[in-house]
Every structure is written in C-alpha cells, then in structure tokens.
Amino acid sequence: MLALRQALSGRTEPMLALLERLVNLNSFTDNPRGGDAVGEVIANELSTIPGLCVRRLASARFAAHWVVESEAAKASPAGHVALVGHLDTVFPPGTFEGFRLDGELARGPGVLDMKGGIVVAIEALRALEKIGALPEIPVRLAIVSDEEVGSPEGRPLLQRELAEASCALVFEAGREGDRIITARRGTGNAMVRATGKAAHAGNAHQQGANAIWALARFIDWAQRLTDYGRGVTVNVGMVSGGHGRNTVPDAAEAGVDFRFVSRADGEAIMAALSAAAHEASVEVPGTAVRVACEIARSPLVRTEASAALYREYAACARAAGLGDAEAPLIGGGSDASSTADIGIPSIDGLGPRGSGFHTKDELIEVKTLVPKAEALAAFLLGRRAAVR
C-alpha cells in the first residue's frame, strides 16, 4: 500500500489533464464521430500502460466500444474483476461544451457522468503497473458508447465479454459522501399510438373519432399506475398529435417511461399499460390505442454476494480517506444492471464525487480523483492476493 500511494502521489494534475482532453471532445451518443475521438484518446492512454491488451469493437450505429484486459485476464478470463464504463454523454454538440476549473471543482459535460470515472480506472491500472502488480491481477475494463440510450449494443457486449467475471465495479457518477450503489430500479419505456377518424370540428364533429381524447384516457389510466410505496413510477413525458384546433384529430402518440424495483413489477406494468390501451379504445368509439412496451434495464437487485462486494470495496474506500456508506435505492439505471442480470455481483457509483449529472451544472470535486483511484487499486491488489 505504501508503494501504491507513492505511485499515486502527485497524480492529480495528470488526471485532470486527461479529463480535460476527454471533456473537450463532444461524445453525445448520436455523435459517433466525437465518440470515436474520445475512444481513441482513451485507447491511446491505456496503450501506454505495459501489460494491457486493448481491443476496439466496431459499432454499426454508435461510436466503437472498447475492451481492455490484463495479461492474467487474457490468459484465463474465469474469475476476473470487471470494470465498466461508458464514453457517451447526453448533450448534443453546441448545447453544453468545454472543461473548466473552478477552484476545487472541475466542470463540463461528462466530467462526472462518466469520463471522470474512466480516468479513475485508468489511473488505478497505471499505478498497479508502476508497482509491478498489474501482470498478476485478472482485470478486464469494458467501455461502451451507448449507455445513455439504454445500451442496446452495450448490454449484450458486456454480458458476452464479462460473462466469467467474479464481480463488476461500475464507475458511474460518485454520489454525495461517496455512497456506494448496490440497488437501482429497473427501467422501461413504451410508445403509445392512438388512431381515430378526422373530421371538421364544426361541420362534421359527430362523424369524427378523436384520437387525442382516446390518448388522454390512456394517459389518465397510465399515470395512476404509479405506486411510490412499491417503488413503481409511470411517467408520460412526451405527447403529440392533431393538425389544428378546428380538426378532429385522427392520430396522436405519447412516450412513456416506467421504473420498478422487481422484474415482476416491470412485467405487471407492461400488462397494465396494454389493458389501459384497450380500455381507452373502448371508451372513445371509433378509435384504436396500441402500445409497444419493453423493459430496457432490469433492476440492480442487492444480493448477499453484492453486499459482500460492497463491504470489500468499502474497506478500501475508507482506507483511502473516502466515505464508505451504502447508497439508498437509486431511481436511474446503469450498466450495473447488465452485469447483475447474468449473476455477476455488481456495485456502482465509484467515479469521482460530484453532482449535476445530466445538467449544465455537472461537476466533480477534484480532491477525490486520486483517492478514488487508490480505492480501486487497493481493491484489485486484494483480489490478486485472493487469486494467489
């Protein structure tokens, strides 16, 4: 541990310099060119660490994904430690740009979610190489480029590449007090389309069938499915339809987000949304309401194995001078659900401490960069000892 701390001494400035380079490159999910530029910077940085194998996995729609593994993990992937990150961010080019230091804070798009977490993982691996420990540590880092839209490519990639992992550590935004995430709600979405019959609102109103009215009936049913006590929320967040106020609308649609604590609740919500669509069609004669639902991410369920993993990592965080509390249930999803879904004990929120992710007030506390890298490196050292 003394050698590890010496390897990390004075590394705040280089970590900030790398973070600045990454943040200054826009990597909005639907900007694959920018995402590829970020991926190349990350890959080049990792390639400077002896003993790591860096692989690029091309994407048909998004920026490329990346998988990095140590010699020990490459030789025998069974039981490796999985580190998980994503390089995409939520702001399109021109809406929120640039990195800046503000005293003890660093600000910019992705500085917290989650380019800061990627920098932490890179620095931990670099420190382990400096002290000669990296070759013996079975570790694999997977970085996807589509997490912010639900990881449609990333999820199967993670489940394929990390299938034999003993545990997964995800470097999403670090929470207040460095709270470690062990549970997240699952996420789902639905697209609802209502059709009716167009008519002049004055001359032939009775001949029309109002699709917006049918959709409104559906929305009322859907919103009532929210049950805070069970951790279930349903939110109709987008609505469109109609051509003008003097025309009975023949089409309307809505986008729905739903969250849940158990997979069973997620499936129950989908069934209830389908029932609501049927009821709305019946209540407004001449209309048809159809709903297409899917579970985007299963919930991250706290298990005995993930609780043990939390305690193991928390001891390393505490030794590095960080907080070690367990976070309450988190509403948003992440790729921790992708690894947990195939039985890998997973914890999350291990990036630098900060706030404001998905807002223009996104920031990190600079002083947490090195301690977060130390906590991860110490954890990996412990895993080396366990393997030996």
C-alpha positions, 0 to 999 in steps of 0.5 A, a space after each residue: 500500500 505504501 508503494 501504491 500511494 507513492 505511485 499515486 502521489 502527485 497524480 492529480 494534475 495528470 488526471 485532470 489533464 486527461 479529463 480535460 482532453 476527454 471533456 473537450 471532445 463532444 461524445 453525445 451518443 448520436 455523435 459517433 464521430 466525437 465518440 470515436 475521438 474520445 475512444 481513441 484518446 482513451 485507447 491511446 492512454 491505456 496503450 501506454 500502460 505495459 501489460 494491457 491488451 486493448 481491443 476496439 469493437 466496431 459499432 454499426 450505429 454508435 461510436 466503437 466500444 472498447 475492451 481492455 484486459 490484463 495479461 492474467 485476464 487474457 490468459 484465463 478470463 474465469 474469475 476476473 474483476 470487471 470494470 465498466 464504463 461508458 464514453 457517451 454523454 447526453 448533450 448534443 454538440 453546441 448545447 453544453 461544451 468545454 472543461 473548466 476549473 473552478 477552484 476545487 471543482 472541475 466542470 463540463 459535460 461528462 466530467 462526472 457522468 462518466 469520463 471522470 470515472 474512466 480516468 479513475 480506472 485508468 489511473 488505478 491500472 497505471 499505478 498497479 503497473 508502476 508497482 509491478 502488480 498489474 501482470 498478476 491481477 485478472 482485470 478486464 475494463 469494458 467501455 461502451 458508447 451507448 449507455 445513455 440510450 439504454 445500451 442496446 449494443 452495450 448490454 449484450 457486449 458486456 454480458 458476452 465479454 464479462 460473462 466469467 467475471 467474479 464481480 463488476 465495479 461500475 464507475 458511474 457518477 460518485 454520489 454525495 459522501 461517496 455512497 456506494 450503489 448496490 440497488 437501482 430500479 429497473 427501467 422501461 419505456 413504451 410508445 403509445 399510438 392512438 388512431 381515430 377518424 378526422 373530421 371538421 370540428 364544426 361541420 362534421 364533429 359527430 362523424 369524427 373519432 378523436 384520437 387525442 381524447 382516446 390518448 388522454 384516457 390512456 394517459 389518465 389510466 397510465 399515470 395512476 399506475 404509479 405506486 411510490 410505496 412499491 417503488 413503481 413510477 409511470 411517467 408520460 413525458 412526451 405527447 403529440 398529435 392533431 393538425 389544428 384546433 378546428 380538426 378532429 384529430 385522427 392520430 396522436 402518440 405519447 412516450 412513456 417511461 416506467 421504473 420498478 424495483 422487481 422484474 415482476 413489477 416491470 412485467 405487471 406494468 407492461 400488462 397494465 399499460 396494454 389493458 389501459 390501451 384497450 380500455 381507452 379504445 373502448 371508451 372513445 368509439 371509433 378509435 384504436 390505442 396500441 402500445 409497444 412496451 419493453 423493459 430496457 434495464 432490469 433492476 440492480 437487485 442487492 444480493 448477499 454476494 453484492 453486499 459482500 462486494 460492497 463491504 470489500 470495496 468499502 474497506 478500501 474506500 475508507 482506507 483511502 480517506 473516502 466515505 464508505 456508506 451504502 447508497 439508498 435505492 437509486 431511481 436511474 439505471 446503469 450498466 450495473 444492471 447488465 452485469 447483475 442480470 447474468 449473476 455477476 455481483 455488481 456495485 456502482 457509483 465509484 467515479 469521482 464525487 460530484 453532482 449535476 449529472 445530466 445538467 449544465 451544472 455537472 461537476 466533480 470535486 477534484 480532491 477525490 480523483 486520486 483517492 478514488 483511484 487508490 480505492 480501486 487499486 487497493 481493491 484489485 491488489 486484494 483480489 490478486 492476493 485472493 487469486 494467489 
